[in-house]
């Protein structure tokens, strides 16, 4: 199944105060029948691993979300947003225009379309480098074999703020399975567990720059702020042998669909590429900060 990412230009017609997670603007555009209306059922679906990613709005290369203070944007300032999903012919007939939302009126137009190349990569030379563009919520329960998951199902372990290569790759593998329509089951859980252990055992971390970020995600029924805490930054690592080619495939899917929890509201957005060996080894000490 081929994945597609559609990037839109979103311009407020006047000064606006965005919701704490600006992805809610994008989600409203989709539910309003103005932008990608054919995805409404998937947007409304409660499936945990659905193959859909809705980004936060982006300005000056940064995704917009609140860590405490309101996020304001001047009228006429261009922002960008992307939505990733399995390709359908309906995506070729997308229109924009002016759309009124509870957050203001926006001019929306299609900027570009990107497809995930399904062919195997010609080369997997270099280190694997993953950037966490928005707070990424990774559950360490993925380390548990399936026969222990039910026992500790109610235990709240929170989210890992020091993501190991195994945790990152296994989370991307979950999205790969979702694209194939395999979102649950003992066999898939066991494969995920084995992959986590194998990648952690064989990976060599070259460098990292990771830090925890608390994001505001809204208010509860009593008007109290709802928060979540995830990791941002980057990690660079390498894995030997044929396993690496599989990992590249999973991380490419993750770069379209995100990884971890709350991907449907723009968290867990990652980008990925292979980098030359000397790029990673020249700066691990200088950039290894928390």
Secondary structure, 3 states (H helix, E strand, C coil): CCEEEEEEEEEECCCEEECCECHHHHHHHHHCCCCCHHHHHHHHCCCCCCCEEECCCEECCEECECCCCCEEECCCCEEEEEEEEECCHHHHCCCCEEEEECCEEEEEEEEEEEECCCCCCCCCCCEEEEEEEEEEECCHHHHCCHHHHCCCCCCCCCCCCCCCHHHHHHHHHHHHHHHCCCCCCHHHHHHHHHHHHHHHHHCEEEEEEEEEEEEEEEECCCCCEEEEEEEEEEEEEECCCCHHHHHHHHHHHHHHHCCCECHHHCCCCEEEEEECHHHHHCCHHHHCCC
